[in-house]
Amino acid sequence: MDIKLDQDAMRAVLTKALFDNMSEEQKAEIMKGAIEGLLKQGDSSRTSYGEKPLSPIEKAVREAAASVAHTEARKRLSESREFNDALDTLMADAVKKLFAEGAREKLIDKIVDGTIKAFDRY
């Protein structure tokens, strides 16, 4: 007989059973420790260049802010006709320069050299 248990469900049941059998003082102590753990600075030996380590909550807030900023910037830029027109012009100019007389031959040589190096690795 093979019994499979959902790890998340087991963790939830065990947490509830433990928490239900604790005194109010024990619950308060656990909550205090959890909050202190979220706010505590990370281990300073983990960072280099003298950076001050982030607490878990600081790290989570920074990651969330970066994610929101990235999403909003991407949305605004994709909807901006002016930005897209400027990008199209920039790309067209780059392609013209890339295939300009003289540059085209250099590009072909670099592609060939890169391809040969890639094949030599295998």
HELIX and SHEET records of a PDB file:
HELIX    1   1 GLN A    7  ASP A   20  1                                  14    
HELIX    2   2 GLU A   24  LEU A   39  1                                  16    
HELIX    3   3 SER A   44  ARG A   46  5                                   3    
HELIX    4   4 PRO A   56  GLU A   79  1                                  24    
HELIX    5   5 ARG A   81  LEU A   98  1                                  18    
HELIX    6   6 ALA A  103  ARG A  121  1                                  19    
END                                                                             
